[in-house]
Amino acid sequence: MPITLPLETMSVNDKLQVMESIWLSFSQNYDEMESPAWHAEVLAEREARVANGTARIEDWETAKRSLRAELQL
């Protein structure tokens, strides 16, 4: 079912509220969704990079600080 929204006339706040509603719906019905096949491949690749030492895991706060510094925010 095609859904059209008046995106050109919606405020940023209105658009964000629509997005929040969509994500809330996803989070409440996540068990009905199936991840695409490529998603498992990407996760396996990332796990392999962590295992072989070419990537590392950072906590979210550290990652945000690194990104902000890199982007000069």
N, C-alpha and C positions, 0 to 999 in steps of 0.2 A: 504494500500500500504506500504510494508516494505521499509524503507529507511535505508541505511547503510552509515556510515561515517567512515573515516579512523582514528578513535579515538586514536589508538596507535601512530600514526605519527603526530597528530595535536598538536600544541603548546597549552599551557594554554590560551593564548590570543585568539587563533582561537576558542577554545571551548567556551570561554566566549562570543565571538562575535556571535556564533551560538545560545547560550542561550538567549542573548539579542534580537536577531531576532525573536526567538520563543515567548518570552514574549511580544514583541512589537505586534506581530500578535495576541496573546491572548487579549491584551488590546484594540486593535482596533475592535475585534469581540466578546467582552465579552457577548453581548446580545444574541449571538447564542449558548452560552454554558449554560448548566444546572448544578447546584450544585448537588453532590450526596446526597442521603437521609441522610447518616450519618452526613453530614456537619451540617444540621439543628439540629440534636441531640446534637452534640458537642457544638454548639453555645448556645442552651438552657441550657445545663449543666453548661456552664461557666457563663451565666447570673444568674442562680440560685445560684451559689457559690458567686458571687458578692452580690446578694441580701441578702443572709443569713450571709454574713460577713466572709466567709471562704476564700475569694479571694478579691483582690482589683485591681483597674485599675491604672496603672502608665503611665505618659506621656513617649514618646519614648526616650527622652534624659535620663531620670531617669532610665528607664529600661536598656538602653545600659550601663550606668555607673555601675549599679548593676551587670549585666552580666560580664562586664570586670573585676570588682573586684572579683567576684566569680571565674572566670576562670584565674585570675591573668594575664591579658593581658595588 
